[in-house]
Amino acid sequence: MELLTEGLQTYLEQTCEPEPELLRYINRETHLKVPMPRMLSGHYQGRVLTFLSKLANPRRILEIGTFTGYATLCLAEGLLEDGIIHTIDVNAELEDRVREFFEKSEFNKKINYHIGNAVEVIPSLDEEFDIVFIDADKKNNQTYYDLVFDKVKKNGLIIVDNVLWSGKITLGAHDKDTENIRRFNENVSKDQRVEKLILPVRDGLFIIRKL
């Protein structure tokens, strides 16, 4: 189930900031050459991520789940002059392609691209983060949330993608992925350490502010 009609999605894209040329290129290349291109954030969600990043003025960002780097570059737009974004992905087959995309970007020197298991990489990062974006294997949302929580600054943001799961969350679906996402959402909703809301952007963005 699509949360938005095609016409409404087009309207949202027409009334927000335009998609930068490099991101348009990455979007096109991903859809032409990479399996499961729907995993890419896309124009409207990308502008939402950029907007949030610019509001936060982050010095350090962590992204879990790079895919082809589209959201990485969106988040990087808000980095301070000395800012760094760490991005982690387990898929080594995409590494060369993604590094080529990053090298075309003005933010290339601000990106630390890690290939490996996020559960192992996250503890090795001696950083405090202003923003964490979780967009990887959904079964591990809770694991990633728990791993990063103490590394997030007060008032920092944790953003989690795909939390509405094409609407299946409210349709009574009981497959393993849906149950994992539903359980994670319930846990966050009860977490008194944070302020939270879900934005019905694309497949659902959970915006979580650490108190």
Rosetta constraint file for C-alpha pairs under 8 A:
AtomPair CA 1 CA 166 HARMONIC 5.26 0.50
AtomPair CA 1 CA 167 HARMONIC 6.16 0.50
AtomPair CA 1 CA 168 HARMONIC 7.84 0.50
AtomPair CA 2 CA 166 HARMONIC 6.00 0.50
AtomPair CA 2 CA 167 HARMONIC 7.49 0.50
AtomPair CA 3 CA 166 HARMONIC 6.63 0.50
AtomPair CA 3 CA 167 HARMONIC 6.75 0.50
AtomPair CA 3 CA 200 HARMONIC 7.58 0.50
AtomPair CA 3 CA 202 HARMONIC 6.86 0.50
AtomPair CA 3 CA 203 HARMONIC 7.10 0.50
AtomPair CA 4 CA 8 HARMONIC 6.21 0.50
AtomPair CA 4 CA 9 HARMONIC 6.16 0.50
AtomPair CA 4 CA 202 HARMONIC 7.47 0.50
AtomPair CA 5 CA 9 HARMONIC 6.19 0.50
AtomPair CA 6 CA 10 HARMONIC 6.18 0.50
AtomPair CA 7 CA 11 HARMONIC 6.22 0.50
AtomPair CA 8 CA 12 HARMONIC 6.17 0.50
AtomPair CA 9 CA 13 HARMONIC 6.34 0.50
AtomPair CA 10 CA 14 HARMONIC 6.18 0.50
AtomPair CA 11 CA 15 HARMONIC 6.25 0.50
AtomPair CA 12 CA 16 HARMONIC 6.30 0.50
AtomPair CA 12 CA 44 HARMONIC 6.84 0.50
AtomPair CA 13 CA 17 HARMONIC 7.65 0.50
AtomPair CA 13 CA 18 HARMONIC 7.51 0.50
AtomPair CA 13 CA 43 HARMONIC 6.65 0.50
AtomPair CA 13 CA 44 HARMONIC 5.46 0.50
AtomPair CA 14 CA 18 HARMONIC 7.50 0.50
AtomPair CA 16 CA 44 HARMONIC 7.30 0.50
AtomPair CA 16 CA 47 HARMONIC 7.40 0.50
AtomPair CA 17 CA 47 HARMONIC 6.83 0.50
AtomPair CA 18 CA 43 HARMONIC 7.93 0.50
AtomPair CA 19 CA 23 HARMONIC 6.48 0.50
AtomPair CA 19 CA 24 HARMONIC 6.16 0.50
AtomPair CA 19 CA 43 HARMONIC 5.76 0.50
AtomPair CA 19 CA 47 HARMONIC 7.70 0.50
AtomPair CA 20 CA 24 HARMONIC 6.20 0.50
AtomPair CA 21 CA 25 HARMONIC 6.25 0.50
AtomPair CA 22 CA 26 HARMONIC 6.24 0.50
AtomPair CA 22 CA 104 HARMONIC 7.63 0.50
AtomPair CA 22 CA 105 HARMONIC 7.40 0.50
AtomPair CA 23 CA 27 HARMONIC 5.97 0.50
AtomPair CA 23 CA 70 HARMONIC 6.29 0.50
AtomPair CA 23 CA 73 HARMONIC 7.93 0.50
AtomPair CA 24 CA 28 HARMONIC 6.22 0.50
AtomPair CA 24 CA 43 HARMONIC 7.96 0.50
AtomPair CA 25 CA 29 HARMONIC 6.08 0.50
AtomPair CA 26 CA 30 HARMONIC 5.89 0.50
AtomPair CA 26 CA 68 HARMONIC 7.42 0.50
AtomPair CA 26 CA 70 HARMONIC 6.71 0.50
AtomPair CA 26 CA 101 HARMONIC 7.16 0.50
AtomPair CA 27 CA 31 HARMONIC 6.34 0.50
AtomPair CA 27 CA 40 HARMONIC 7.38 0.50
AtomPair CA 27 CA 42 HARMONIC 6.79 0.50
AtomPair CA 27 CA 70 HARMONIC 7.40 0.50
AtomPair CA 28 CA 32 HARMONIC 6.19 0.50
AtomPair CA 29 CA 33 HARMONIC 5.82 0.50
AtomPair CA 29 CA 34 HARMONIC 7.53 0.50
AtomPair CA 30 CA 34 HARMONIC 5.00 0.50
AtomPair CA 30 CA 35 HARMONIC 7.92 0.50
AtomPair CA 30 CA 37 HARMONIC 5.74 0.50
AtomPair CA 30 CA 40 HARMONIC 7.79 0.50
AtomPair CA 30 CA 68 HARMONIC 7.02 0.50
AtomPair CA 31 CA 35 HARMONIC 7.81 0.50
AtomPair CA 31 CA 37 HARMONIC 5.09 0.50
AtomPair CA 31 CA 38 HARMONIC 7.93 0.50
AtomPair CA 39 CA 67 HARMONIC 7.46 0.50
AtomPair CA 40 CA 67 HARMONIC 7.16 0.50
AtomPair CA 40 CA 68 HARMONIC 7.28 0.50
AtomPair CA 40 CA 70 HARMONIC 6.67 0.50
AtomPair CA 40 CA 71 HARMONIC 7.59 0.50
AtomPair CA 41 CA 45 HARMONIC 5.70 0.50
AtomPair CA 41 CA 46 HARMONIC 5.77 0.50
AtomPair CA 41 CA 70 HARMONIC 6.72 0.50
AtomPair CA 41 CA 71 HARMONIC 6.10 0.50
AtomPair CA 42 CA 46 HARMONIC 5.63 0.50
AtomPair CA 42 CA 70 HARMONIC 7.51 0.50
AtomPair CA 43 CA 47 HARMONIC 6.26 0.50
AtomPair CA 44 CA 48 HARMONIC 6.38 0.50
AtomPair CA 45 CA 49 HARMONIC 6.27 0.50
AtomPair CA 45 CA 201 HARMONIC 6.47 0.50
AtomPair CA 45 CA 202 HARMONIC 6.59 0.50
AtomPair CA 46 CA 50 HARMONIC 6.24 0.50
AtomPair CA 46 CA 70 HARMONIC 7.54 0.50
AtomPair CA 46 CA 71 HARMONIC 5.98 0.50
AtomPair CA 46 CA 74 HARMONIC 5.69 0.50
AtomPair CA 47 CA 51 HARMONIC 5.99 0.50
AtomPair CA 47 CA 74 HARMONIC 6.95 0.50
AtomPair CA 48 CA 52 HARMONIC 6.25 0.50
AtomPair CA 49 CA 53 HARMONIC 6.09 0.50
AtomPair CA 49 CA 71 HARMONIC 7.35 0.50
AtomPair CA 49 CA 74 HARMONIC 6.20 0.50
AtomPair CA 49 CA 75 HARMONIC 5.84 0.50
AtomPair CA 50 CA 54 HARMONIC 6.09 0.50
AtomPair CA 50 CA 74 HARMONIC 4.97 0.50
AtomPair CA 50 CA 75 HARMONIC 5.13 0.50
AtomPair CA 50 CA 76 HARMONIC 7.62 0.50
AtomPair CA 50 CA 77 HARMONIC 6.14 0.50
AtomPair CA 50 CA 78 HARMONIC 6.30 0.50
AtomPair CA 51 CA 55 HARMONIC 6.26 0.50
AtomPair CA 51 CA 78 HARMONIC 7.72 0.50
AtomPair CA 52 CA 56 HARMONIC 6.25 0.50
AtomPair CA 53 CA 57 HARMONIC 6.21 0.50
AtomPair CA 53 CA 58 HARMONIC 6.65 0.50
AtomPair CA 53 CA 75 HARMONIC 5.65 0.50
AtomPair CA 53 CA 76 HARMONIC 7.63 0.50
AtomPair CA 53 CA 77 HARMONIC 7.23 0.50
AtomPair CA 53 CA 78 HARMONIC 4.66 0.50
AtomPair CA 53 CA 79 HARMONIC 7.18 0.50
AtomPair CA 53 CA 131 HARMONIC 7.61 0.50
AtomPair CA 54 CA 58 HARMONIC 7.63 0.50
AtomPair CA 54 CA 77 HARMONIC 7.08 0.50
AtomPair CA 54 CA 78 HARMONIC 4.06 0.50
AtomPair CA 54 CA 79 HARMONIC 7.25 0.50
AtomPair CA 55 CA 78 HARMONIC 7.58 0.50
AtomPair CA 56 CA 78 HARMONIC 7.55 0.50
AtomPair CA 56 CA 130 HARMONIC 7.31 0.50
AtomPair CA 56 CA 131 HARMONIC 7.90 0.50
AtomPair CA 56 CA 156 HARMONIC 7.92 0.50
AtomPair CA 57 CA 78 HARMONIC 5.85 0.50
AtomPair CA 57 CA 79 HARMONIC 5.99 0.50
AtomPair CA 57 CA 80 HARMONIC 6.05 0.50
AtomPair CA 58 CA 78 HARMONIC 6.64 0.50
AtomPair CA 58 CA 79 HARMONIC 5.18 0.50
AtomPair CA 58 CA 80 HARMONIC 6.07 0.50
AtomPair CA 58 CA 83 HARMONIC 6.86 0.50
AtomPair CA 58 CA 129 HARMONIC 7.83 0.50
AtomPair CA 58 CA 130 HARMONIC 5.28 0.50
AtomPair CA 58 CA 131 HARMONIC 6.83 0.50
AtomPair CA 59 CA 79 HARMONIC 5.83 0.50
AtomPair CA 59 CA 80 HARMONIC 5.48 0.50
AtomPair CA 59 CA 82 HARMONIC 6.70 0.50
AtomPair CA 59 CA 83 HARMONIC 4.20 0.50
AtomPair CA 59 CA 84 HARMONIC 6.32 0.50
AtomPair CA 59 CA 129 HARMONIC 7.53 0.50
AtomPair CA 59 CA 130 HARMONIC 6.69 0.50
AtomPair CA 60 CA 79 HARMONIC 7.51 0.50
AtomPair CA 60 CA 83 HARMONIC 5.70 0.50
AtomPair CA 60 CA 84 HARMONIC 5.18 0.50
AtomPair CA 60 CA 85 HARMONIC 5.78 0.50
AtomPair CA 60 CA 86 HARMONIC 7.79 0.50
AtomPair CA 60 CA 127 HARMONIC 7.56 0.50
AtomPair CA 60 CA 128 HARMONIC 6.89 0.50
AtomPair CA 60 CA 129 HARMONIC 4.88 0.50
AtomPair CA 60 CA 130 HARMONIC 5.65 0.50
AtomPair CA 60 CA 131 HARMONIC 6.97 0.50
AtomPair CA 61 CA 75 HARMONIC 7.87 0.50
AtomPair CA 61 CA 84 HARMONIC 6.47 0.50
AtomPair CA 61 CA 85 HARMONIC 4.53 0.50
AtomPair CA 61 CA 86 HARMONIC 6.17 0.50
AtomPair CA 61 CA 129 HARMONIC 5.44 0.50
AtomPair CA 61 CA 130 HARMONIC 5.95 0.50
AtomPair CA 61 CA 131 HARMONIC 4.87 0.50
AtomPair CA 61 CA 132 HARMONIC 5.78 0.50
AtomPair CA 61 CA 133 HARMONIC 7.90 0.50
AtomPair CA 62 CA 85 HARMONIC 5.74 0.50
AtomPair CA 62 CA 86 HARMONIC 4.83 0.50
AtomPair CA 62 CA 87 HARMONIC 5.82 0.50
AtomPair CA 62 CA 129 HARMONIC 6.66 0.50
AtomPair CA 62 CA 131 HARMONIC 6.37 0.50
AtomPair CA 62 CA 132 HARMONIC 4.67 0.50
AtomPair CA 62 CA 133 HARMONIC 6.28 0.50
AtomPair CA 63 CA 72 HARMONIC 7.04 0.50
AtomPair CA 63 CA 85 HARMONIC 7.34 0.50
AtomPair CA 63 CA 86 HARMONIC 6.15 0.50
AtomPair CA 63 CA 87 HARMONIC 4.52 0.50
AtomPair CA 63 CA 88 HARMONIC 6.29 0.50
AtomPair CA 63 CA 132 HARMONIC 5.73 0.50
AtomPair CA 63 CA 133 HARMONIC 4.69 0.50
AtomPair CA 63 CA 134 HARMONIC 6.08 0.50
AtomPair CA 63 CA 135 HARMONIC 7.52 0.50
AtomPair CA 64 CA 87 HARMONIC 5.93 0.50
AtomPair CA 64 CA 88 HARMONIC 5.09 0.50
AtomPair CA 64 CA 89 HARMONIC 6.67 0.50
AtomPair CA 64 CA 118 HARMONIC 6.81 0.50
AtomPair CA 64 CA 132 HARMONIC 7.72 0.50
AtomPair CA 64 CA 133 HARMONIC 6.17 0.50
AtomPair CA 64 CA 134 HARMONIC 4.92 0.50
AtomPair CA 64 CA 135 HARMONIC 5.79 0.50
AtomPair CA 64 CA 136 HARMONIC 5.96 0.50
AtomPair CA 65 CA 87 HARMONIC 6.94 0.50
AtomPair CA 65 CA 88 HARMONIC 5.61 0.50
AtomPair CA 65 CA 89 HARMONIC 4.94 0.50
AtomPair CA 65 CA 90 HARMONIC 7.80 0.50
AtomPair CA 65 CA 134 HARMONIC 6.74 0.50
AtomPair CA 65 CA 135 HARMONIC 5.09 0.50
AtomPair CA 65 CA 136 HARMONIC 4.49 0.50
AtomPair CA 65 CA 137 HARMONIC 8.00 0.50
AtomPair CA 66 CA 70 HARMONIC 7.85 0.50
AtomPair CA 66 CA 71 HARMONIC 7.47 0.50
AtomPair CA 66 CA 72 HARMONIC 6.68 0.50
AtomPair CA 66 CA 87 HARMONIC 5.92 0.50
AtomPair CA 66 CA 88 HARMONIC 5.90 0.50
AtomPair CA 66 CA 89 HARMONIC 5.26 0.50
AtomPair CA 66 CA 135 HARMONIC 7.88 0.50
AtomPair CA 67 CA 89 HARMONIC 6.82 0.50
AtomPair CA 67 CA 91 HARMONIC 7.79 0.50
AtomPair CA 67 CA 94 HARMONIC 7.50 0.50
AtomPair CA 67 CA 98 HARMONIC 7.96 0.50
AtomPair CA 68 CA 94 HARMONIC 7.12 0.50
AtomPair CA 68 CA 97 HARMONIC 7.54 0.50
AtomPair CA 68 CA 98 HARMONIC 5.35 0.50
AtomPair CA 69 CA 73 HARMONIC 6.36 0.50
AtomPair CA 69 CA 98 HARMONIC 6.12 0.50
AtomPair CA 69 CA 101 HARMONIC 7.40 0.50
AtomPair CA 69 CA 102 HARMONIC 7.42 0.50
AtomPair CA 70 CA 74 HARMONIC 6.47 0.50
AtomPair CA 71 CA 75 HARMONIC 6.10 0.50
AtomPair CA 72 CA 76 HARMONIC 6.13 0.50
AtomPair CA 72 CA 85 HARMONIC 7.67 0.50
AtomPair CA 72 CA 87 HARMONIC 7.10 0.50
AtomPair CA 73 CA 77 HARMONIC 6.47 0.50
AtomPair CA 73 CA 102 HARMONIC 7.88 0.50
AtomPair CA 73 CA 105 HARMONIC 7.86 0.50
AtomPair CA 73 CA 107 HARMONIC 7.27 0.50
AtomPair CA 74 CA 78 HARMONIC 7.91 0.50
AtomPair CA 75 CA 79 HARMONIC 7.44 0.50
AtomPair CA 76 CA 84 HARMONIC 7.88 0.50
AtomPair CA 76 CA 85 HARMONIC 6.62 0.50
AtomPair CA 76 CA 107 HARMONIC 6.65 0.50
AtomPair CA 76 CA 110 HARMONIC 7.73 0.50
AtomPair CA 77 CA 107 HARMONIC 7.72 0.50
AtomPair CA 79 CA 83 HARMONIC 5.06 0.50
AtomPair CA 79 CA 84 HARMONIC 7.04 0.50
AtomPair CA 79 CA 85 HARMONIC 7.99 0.50
AtomPair CA 82 CA 110 HARMONIC 7.96 0.50
AtomPair CA 83 CA 110 HARMONIC 6.43 0.50
AtomPair CA 84 CA 110 HARMONIC 4.65 0.50
AtomPair CA 84 CA 111 HARMONIC 5.93 0.50
AtomPair CA 84 CA 112 HARMONIC 7.20 0.50
AtomPair CA 85 CA 110 HARMONIC 6.15 0.50
AtomPair CA 85 CA 111 HARMONIC 5.05 0.50
AtomPair CA 85 CA 112 HARMONIC 6.13 0.50
AtomPair CA 86 CA 111 HARMONIC 6.06 0.50
AtomPair CA 86 CA 112 HARMONIC 4.70 0.50
AtomPair CA 86 CA 113 HARMONIC 6.04 0.50
AtomPair CA 86 CA 114 HARMONIC 7.28 0.50
AtomPair CA 87 CA 111 HARMONIC 7.33 0.50
AtomPair CA 87 CA 112 HARMONIC 6.25 0.50
AtomPair CA 87 CA 113 HARMONIC 5.07 0.50
AtomPair CA 87 CA 114 HARMONIC 6.02 0.50
AtomPair CA 88 CA 113 HARMONIC 6.13 0.50
AtomPair CA 88 CA 114 HARMONIC 4.70 0.50
AtomPair CA 88 CA 115 HARMONIC 5.89 0.50
AtomPair CA 88 CA 116 HARMONIC 6.80 0.50
AtomPair CA 88 CA 117 HARMONIC 7.73 0.50
AtomPair CA 88 CA 118 HARMONIC 6.19 0.50
AtomPair CA 88 CA 121 HARMONIC 7.68 0.50
AtomPair CA 89 CA 114 HARMONIC 6.44 0.50
AtomPair CA 89 CA 115 HARMONIC 5.18 0.50
AtomPair CA 89 CA 116 HARMONIC 6.00 0.50
AtomPair CA 89 CA 117 HARMONIC 7.08 0.50
AtomPair CA 89 CA 118 HARMONIC 7.09 0.50
AtomPair CA 90 CA 115 HARMONIC 5.41 0.50
AtomPair CA 90 CA 116 HARMONIC 4.60 0.50
AtomPair CA 90 CA 117 HARMONIC 5.47 0.50
AtomPair CA 90 CA 118 HARMONIC 7.42 0.50
AtomPair CA 91 CA 95 HARMONIC 7.17 0.50
AtomPair CA 91 CA 115 HARMONIC 6.97 0.50
AtomPair CA 91 CA 116 HARMONIC 7.67 0.50
AtomPair CA 92 CA 115 HARMONIC 6.25 0.50
AtomPair CA 92 CA 116 HARMONIC 7.94 0.50
AtomPair CA 94 CA 98 HARMONIC 6.07 0.50
AtomPair CA 95 CA 99 HARMONIC 6.03 0.50
AtomPair CA 95 CA 115 HARMONIC 7.65 0.50
AtomPair CA 96 CA 100 HARMONIC 6.28 0.50
AtomPair CA 97 CA 101 HARMONIC 6.50 0.50
AtomPair CA 98 CA 102 HARMONIC 6.25 0.50
AtomPair CA 99 CA 103 HARMONIC 6.07 0.50
AtomPair CA 100 CA 104 HARMONIC 6.56 0.50
AtomPair CA 101 CA 105 HARMONIC 6.88 0.50
AtomPair CA 102 CA 107 HARMONIC 7.37 0.50
AtomPair CA 102 CA 108 HARMONIC 5.23 0.50
AtomPair CA 102 CA 111 HARMONIC 7.88 0.50
AtomPair CA 103 CA 108 HARMONIC 5.46 0.50
AtomPair CA 104 CA 108 HARMONIC 7.39 0.50
AtomPair CA 107 CA 111 HARMONIC 6.73 0.50
AtomPair CA 114 CA 121 HARMONIC 7.74 0.50
AtomPair CA 116 CA 120 HARMONIC 7.53 0.50
AtomPair CA 116 CA 121 HARMONIC 6.75 0.50
AtomPair CA 117 CA 121 HARMONIC 6.19 0.50
AtomPair CA 118 CA 122 HARMONIC 5.66 0.50
AtomPair CA 118 CA 144 HARMONIC 7.86 0.50
AtomPair CA 119 CA 123 HARMONIC 7.36 0.50
AtomPair CA 119 CA 143 HARMONIC 7.85 0.50
AtomPair CA 119 CA 144 HARMONIC 7.12 0.50
AtomPair CA 119 CA 147 HARMONIC 7.70 0.50
AtomPair CA 120 CA 124 HARMONIC 7.15 0.50
AtomPair CA 121 CA 125 HARMONIC 6.82 0.50
AtomPair CA 122 CA 147 HARMONIC 7.12 0.50
AtomPair CA 122 CA 148 HARMONIC 7.25 0.50
AtomPair CA 123 CA 147 HARMONIC 7.42 0.50
AtomPair CA 127 CA 151 HARMONIC 6.68 0.50
AtomPair CA 128 CA 151 HARMONIC 4.87 0.50
AtomPair CA 128 CA 152 HARMONIC 5.57 0.50
AtomPair CA 128 CA 153 HARMONIC 6.04 0.50
AtomPair CA 129 CA 151 HARMONIC 6.03 0.50
AtomPair CA 129 CA 152 HARMONIC 4.74 0.50
AtomPair CA 129 CA 153 HARMONIC 5.88 0.50
AtomPair CA 129 CA 156 HARMONIC 7.06 0.50
AtomPair CA 130 CA 152 HARMONIC 6.10 0.50
AtomPair CA 130 CA 153 HARMONIC 5.79 0.50
AtomPair CA 130 CA 155 HARMONIC 7.81 0.50
AtomPair CA 130 CA 156 HARMONIC 4.58 0.50
AtomPair CA 130 CA 157 HARMONIC 6.24 0.50
AtomPair CA 131 CA 152 HARMONIC 7.21 0.50
AtomPair CA 131 CA 156 HARMONIC 5.73 0.50
AtomPair CA 131 CA 157 HARMONIC 4.70 0.50
AtomPair CA 131 CA 158 HARMONIC 5.81 0.50
AtomPair CA 131 CA 159 HARMONIC 7.50 0.50
AtomPair CA 132 CA 148 HARMONIC 7.76 0.50
AtomPair CA 132 CA 152 HARMONIC 7.54 0.50
AtomPair CA 132 CA 157 HARMONIC 6.26 0.50
AtomPair CA 132 CA 158 HARMONIC 4.71 0.50
AtomPair CA 132 CA 159 HARMONIC 6.10 0.50
AtomPair CA 133 CA 158 HARMONIC 5.94 0.50
AtomPair CA 133 CA 159 HARMONIC 4.71 0.50
AtomPair CA 133 CA 160 HARMONIC 5.89 0.50
AtomPair CA 133 CA 161 HARMONIC 7.74 0.50
AtomPair CA 134 CA 141 HARMONIC 7.24 0.50
AtomPair CA 134 CA 144 HARMONIC 7.44 0.50
AtomPair CA 134 CA 145 HARMONIC 7.99 0.50
AtomPair CA 134 CA 158 HARMONIC 7.48 0.50
AtomPair CA 134 CA 159 HARMONIC 6.11 0.50
AtomPair CA 134 CA 160 HARMONIC 4.72 0.50
AtomPair CA 134 CA 161 HARMONIC 6.36 0.50
AtomPair CA 135 CA 160 HARMONIC 6.17 0.50
AtomPair CA 135 CA 161 HARMONIC 5.28 0.50
AtomPair CA 135 CA 162 HARMONIC 7.55 0.50
AtomPair CA 136 CA 140 HARMONIC 7.85 0.50
AtomPair CA 136 CA 141 HARMONIC 7.71 0.50
AtomPair CA 137 CA 141 HARMONIC 7.17 0.50
AtomPair CA 138 CA 177 HARMONIC 6.74 0.50
AtomPair CA 138 CA 180 HARMONIC 7.16 0.50
AtomPair CA 138 CA 181 HARMONIC 6.62 0.50
AtomPair CA 139 CA 177 HARMONIC 6.35 0.50
AtomPair CA 139 CA 180 HARMONIC 5.68 0.50
AtomPair CA 139 CA 181 HARMONIC 7.22 0.50
AtomPair CA 140 CA 144 HARMONIC 6.13 0.50
AtomPair CA 141 CA 145 HARMONIC 6.06 0.50
AtomPair CA 141 CA 160 HARMONIC 7.94 0.50
AtomPair CA 141 CA 181 HARMONIC 7.59 0.50
AtomPair CA 141 CA 184 HARMONIC 6.85 0.50
AtomPair CA 142 CA 146 HARMONIC 6.09 0.50
AtomPair CA 142 CA 184 HARMONIC 5.90 0.50
AtomPair CA 143 CA 147 HARMONIC 6.14 0.50
AtomPair CA 144 CA 148 HARMONIC 6.14 0.50
AtomPair CA 145 CA 149 HARMONIC 5.89 0.50
AtomPair CA 146 CA 150 HARMONIC 7.90 0.50
AtomPair CA 147 CA 151 HARMONIC 7.96 0.50
AtomPair CA 148 CA 152 HARMONIC 6.46 0.50
AtomPair CA 152 CA 156 HARMONIC 5.80 0.50
AtomPair CA 152 CA 157 HARMONIC 7.48 0.50
AtomPair CA 152 CA 158 HARMONIC 7.91 0.50
AtomPair CA 152 CA 210 HARMONIC 7.41 0.50
AtomPair CA 153 CA 210 HARMONIC 7.30 0.50
AtomPair CA 154 CA 210 HARMONIC 5.53 0.50
AtomPair CA 154 CA 211 HARMONIC 5.72 0.50
AtomPair CA 155 CA 209 HARMONIC 5.61 0.50
AtomPair CA 155 CA 210 HARMONIC 4.95 0.50
AtomPair CA 155 CA 211 HARMONIC 5.59 0.50
AtomPair CA 156 CA 209 HARMONIC 5.69 0.50
AtomPair CA 156 CA 210 HARMONIC 5.54 0.50
AtomPair CA 157 CA 207 HARMONIC 6.90 0.50
AtomPair CA 157 CA 208 HARMONIC 5.53 0.50
AtomPair CA 157 CA 209 HARMONIC 4.67 0.50
AtomPair CA 157 CA 210 HARMONIC 6.40 0.50
AtomPair CA 158 CA 206 HARMONIC 7.94 0.50
AtomPair CA 158 CA 207 HARMONIC 6.25 0.50
AtomPair CA 158 CA 208 HARMONIC 5.01 0.50
AtomPair CA 158 CA 209 HARMONIC 6.43 0.50
AtomPair CA 158 CA 210 HARMONIC 7.72 0.50
AtomPair CA 159 CA 205 HARMONIC 6.56 0.50
AtomPair CA 159 CA 206 HARMONIC 5.53 0.50
AtomPair CA 159 CA 207 HARMONIC 4.84 0.50
AtomPair CA 159 CA 208 HARMONIC 6.09 0.50
AtomPair CA 160 CA 205 HARMONIC 5.62 0.50
AtomPair CA 160 CA 206 HARMONIC 4.99 0.50
AtomPair CA 160 CA 207 HARMONIC 6.83 0.50
AtomPair CA 161 CA 203 HARMONIC 7.03 0.50
AtomPair CA 161 CA 204 HARMONIC 6.05 0.50
AtomPair CA 161 CA 205 HARMONIC 4.75 0.50
AtomPair CA 161 CA 206 HARMONIC 6.51 0.50
AtomPair CA 162 CA 166 HARMONIC 7.75 0.50
AtomPair CA 162 CA 202 HARMONIC 7.98 0.50
AtomPair CA 162 CA 203 HARMONIC 4.72 0.50
AtomPair CA 162 CA 204 HARMONIC 5.04 0.50
AtomPair CA 162 CA 205 HARMONIC 6.33 0.50
AtomPair CA 163 CA 169 HARMONIC 7.98 0.50
AtomPair CA 163 CA 181 HARMONIC 6.18 0.50
AtomPair CA 163 CA 182 HARMONIC 7.79 0.50
AtomPair CA 163 CA 185 HARMONIC 7.12 0.50
AtomPair CA 163 CA 198 HARMONIC 7.95 0.50
AtomPair CA 163 CA 203 HARMONIC 6.68 0.50
AtomPair CA 163 CA 204 HARMONIC 5.04 0.50
AtomPair CA 163 CA 205 HARMONIC 6.22 0.50
AtomPair CA 163 CA 206 HARMONIC 6.57 0.50
AtomPair CA 164 CA 168 HARMONIC 6.71 0.50
AtomPair CA 164 CA 169 HARMONIC 5.64 0.50
AtomPair CA 164 CA 200 HARMONIC 7.73 0.50
AtomPair CA 164 CA 203 HARMONIC 5.59 0.50
AtomPair CA 164 CA 204 HARMONIC 4.88 0.50
AtomPair CA 164 CA 205 HARMONIC 7.94 0.50
AtomPair CA 165 CA 169 HARMONIC 6.25 0.50
AtomPair CA 165 CA 178 HARMONIC 6.98 0.50
AtomPair CA 165 CA 181 HARMONIC 7.79 0.50
AtomPair CA 165 CA 203 HARMONIC 5.88 0.50
AtomPair CA 165 CA 204 HARMONIC 7.24 0.50
AtomPair CA 166 CA 203 HARMONIC 5.75 0.50
AtomPair CA 167 CA 171 HARMONIC 6.65 0.50
AtomPair CA 167 CA 203 HARMONIC 7.79 0.50
AtomPair CA 168 CA 172 HARMONIC 6.79 0.50
AtomPair CA 168 CA 173 HARMONIC 5.73 0.50
AtomPair CA 168 CA 178 HARMONIC 6.78 0.50
AtomPair CA 169 CA 173 HARMONIC 6.76 0.50
AtomPair CA 169 CA 178 HARMONIC 6.28 0.50
AtomPair CA 169 CA 181 HARMONIC 7.73 0.50
AtomPair CA 169 CA 182 HARMONIC 6.21 0.50
AtomPair CA 173 CA 178 HARMONIC 6.57 0.50
AtomPair CA 173 CA 179 HARMONIC 7.81 0.50
AtomPair CA 174 CA 178 HARMONIC 6.13 0.50
AtomPair CA 174 CA 179 HARMONIC 5.76 0.50
AtomPair CA 175 CA 179 HARMONIC 6.18 0.50
AtomPair CA 176 CA 180 HARMONIC 6.16 0.50
AtomPair CA 177 CA 181 HARMONIC 6.26 0.50
AtomPair CA 178 CA 182 HARMONIC 6.01 0.50
AtomPair CA 179 CA 183 HARMONIC 6.02 0.50
AtomPair CA 180 CA 184 HARMONIC 6.17 0.50
AtomPair CA 181 CA 185 HARMONIC 6.11 0.50
AtomPair CA 182 CA 186 HARMONIC 6.21 0.50
AtomPair CA 183 CA 187 HARMONIC 6.21 0.50
AtomPair CA 184 CA 188 HARMONIC 6.29 0.50
AtomPair CA 185 CA 189 HARMONIC 6.12 0.50
AtomPair CA 186 CA 190 HARMONIC 6.41 0.50
AtomPair CA 187 CA 191 HARMONIC 6.27 0.50
AtomPair CA 188 CA 196 HARMONIC 7.72 0.50
AtomPair CA 189 CA 196 HARMONIC 7.08 0.50
AtomPair CA 193 CA 210 HARMONIC 6.29 0.50
AtomPair CA 193 CA 211 HARMONIC 5.71 0.50
AtomPair CA 194 CA 208 HARMONIC 6.32 0.50
AtomPair CA 194 CA 209 HARMONIC 5.39 0.50
AtomPair CA 194 CA 210 HARMONIC 4.52 0.50
AtomPair CA 194 CA 211 HARMONIC 5.17 0.50
AtomPair CA 195 CA 208 HARMONIC 5.74 0.50
AtomPair CA 195 CA 209 HARMONIC 5.05 0.50
AtomPair CA 195 CA 210 HARMONIC 6.53 0.50
AtomPair CA 195 CA 211 HARMONIC 6.81 0.50
AtomPair CA 196 CA 206 HARMONIC 7.10 0.50
AtomPair CA 196 CA 207 HARMONIC 5.64 0.50
AtomPair CA 196 CA 208 HARMONIC 4.37 0.50
AtomPair CA 196 CA 209 HARMONIC 6.19 0.50
AtomPair CA 197 CA 206 HARMONIC 5.89 0.50
AtomPair CA 197 CA 207 HARMONIC 5.47 0.50
AtomPair CA 197 CA 208 HARMONIC 6.67 0.50
AtomPair CA 198 CA 204 HARMONIC 6.47 0.50
AtomPair CA 198 CA 205 HARMONIC 5.54 0.50
AtomPair CA 198 CA 206 HARMONIC 4.32 0.50
AtomPair CA 198 CA 207 HARMONIC 6.00 0.50
AtomPair CA 199 CA 204 HARMONIC 5.74 0.50
AtomPair CA 199 CA 205 HARMONIC 5.14 0.50
AtomPair CA 199 CA 206 HARMONIC 6.31 0.50
AtomPair CA 199 CA 207 HARMONIC 7.24 0.50
AtomPair CA 200 CA 204 HARMONIC 4.67 0.50
AtomPair CA 200 CA 205 HARMONIC 6.55 0.50
AtomPair CA 201 CA 205 HARMONIC 6.07 0.50
